[in-house]
Amino acid sequence: MAIGQDLVLEELLSQFSKTAIRRLGLVGVSWYLNDSLWINEEGSNDRVDDDTASHFFSLPHIATPLSIQPSDQAYTSWQSTHAIIYQLRLPKTGYLIFSRKTQPLSEQVLAALLPISTKLAQSIIGCIEHNALLQSNRLLREARKRLNHQLQHDDLTGTLNRQGLLTQLSHEITRKTDSHGALLFLDLDRFKWVNDSFGHHIGDELLRSIAQLLSLLVHRNGYIARLSGDEFVILLSATHAASDQAEANALNLGHKINRRFSSPMNVGRHQFQVSASIGVRVFDSTENDHAAILREADIAMYQSKIHRNNRTVLYRPSMSAALDQKLDKERELRNAILQGKGFKMVYQAQVNPEGAITGAEALIRWDHPSEGEVLPDRFITLAEDIGVMRELGAWVVKTVLADFAAASRQGLPPSFERVSINISPQQLEQRDFVEWIENTLKQFEVPPKRVCLELTENGFVGNVEPMIEKIKRLTAMGFHVAIDDFGKGYSSLRYLQELPIDIVKIDKAFIRNVDRDERTANLAESILHLCGALNMRAVAEGIETQAEADTLYKQGYQRLQGFLFSIPEPLHTLVARYKS
């Protein structure tokens, strides 16, 4: 009797069953296979010591298959109500059950079935092992496919990662000749503030939203990749015959992204004003250094940041030399900050109408080894960009408090009320900033009422609620809080209304020539009246002539600051001069 060569187990047993039914006049056939044949739940192929067998297949297909009577005998038979039941034991495999209504099978037929049952057992085991091998190979292929996907994709956003991007860039270049594509390198501005202020779970949701937005804007014209926390790259396919076509297409997309990012993005109940600095690098099918293409798109992005946020800049070879100089300056600045060397604090007096010193603003200087004394407008933004502003800000606070404590011990003029310290937005964004500055003041034994924290209004971008809460806590402790460079930002009046501050420092641009220009004089006087109505004190900065000072004092200003009264100098020198 033919067993069949089919390696699909159900087909093998079906073919044999049909042949047996036809040739032996059987009513039905049922197959029971040992549970130990199957891979256990832990994925092990080891045999288990379990001879229990379960129904596997019947022909014809009936709801209630023939039942077995487990036995060690090669074959057994018994009489049921309507038929004779035969049970053949399949060695190490299970049982074959079949029924016959007519006269019993002869002993010769049953004896002939025994070697067939042995071959059946071997064929069944072969089918199971073959299927297990196929399953194993399929699982291996799927595992390799998943691993390859994980190696080339970002877990958070599902976009390509750096390796996936370079692989796809290689495909774009090698499979197309005489064609041009482009990379757009995006860096999200102020994303770190979102993470620090709202937590990484909100930051992750924002990144996923941005990835979805970029995918919609790019559509089927390219690929999206996320390289690091807040850096994305768009690869536009090499479909343009001319470089200027690829350039125009990439710049158009970059400007479209900038325009879209000019509108707030919603993440849950939060709303964020996200912008992107974008660098564009056009490539052609002859370029082999894929990492260099990516690096030069990155360089163009840094040039975009220099021109401030939410801009798109096309890469030019001259940018590489400029970046090398910038990187040298970054390295020098980082080393100076981390080593705590090369910086000093100088102080400029704030004076009342009687000419007495009422306070001083602390100003930082960098003694550069080759450039000499560098003013803060040349390195503060750089320190913020390279992520060391918090360390520099902490050094400033401790140094100023140490200077003030020393001057207090030596004796300050009775009119000297407080020292002013400029605080970077990155410092205020720290979750523990309030606790840190409170503990630092205790360390130097300086009361909070002798300190004014100066904040620039340009530092308040996006969601200002967390900062407002911190300022409220600081003022409750006794700190004075001032808005510096008032008038240079875009929402000055809004901040006067929302921020719990008590001092407004008016930018010198609104003071210059106040003694000679009627409009300037009217504006200065109006700002003074506005501050008075809001129970705030006004300090005018940048006073350079006695005529400017006389005009402002006549209007009612009680605090002026500028080169007319003192150059920035060490605190002990400044105090000694006013005491004398």
Secondary structure as UniProt FT lines:
FT   HELIX           9..24
FT   STRAND          28..34
FT   HELIX           35..37
FT   TURN            41..42
FT   STRAND          53..59
FT   STRAND          75..79
FT   STRAND          84..90
FT   TURN            91..93
FT   STRAND          94..100
FT   HELIX           107..152
FT   TURN            155..157
FT   HELIX           162..175
FT   STRAND          180..189
FT   HELIX           191..198
FT   HELIX           200..218
FT   TURN            219..220
FT   STRAND          222..228
FT   TURN            229..230
FT   STRAND          231..240
FT   HELIX           243..261
FT   STRAND          265..267
FT   TURN            268..269
FT   STRAND          270..272
FT   STRAND          275..284
FT   TURN            285..286
FT   HELIX           290..306
FT   STRAND          312..314
FT   HELIX           318..339
FT   STRAND          343..351
FT   TURN            353..354
FT   STRAND          357..368
FT   TURN            369..371
FT   STRAND          372..374
FT   HELIX           376..378
FT   HELIX           380..385
FT   TURN            386..387
FT   HELIX           389..410
FT   TURN            414..415
FT   STRAND          418..422
FT   HELIX           425..428
FT   TURN            431..432
FT   HELIX           433..444
FT   HELIX           448..450
FT   STRAND          451..456
FT   HELIX           457..459
FT   HELIX           465..477
FT   STRAND          480..486
FT   HELIX           492..498
FT   STRAND          503..506
FT   HELIX           508..510
FT   TURN            511..516
FT   HELIX           518..533
FT   TURN            534..535
FT   STRAND          537..540
FT   HELIX           546..555
FT   STRAND          559..561
FT   TURN            563..565
FT   HELIX           571..579
//
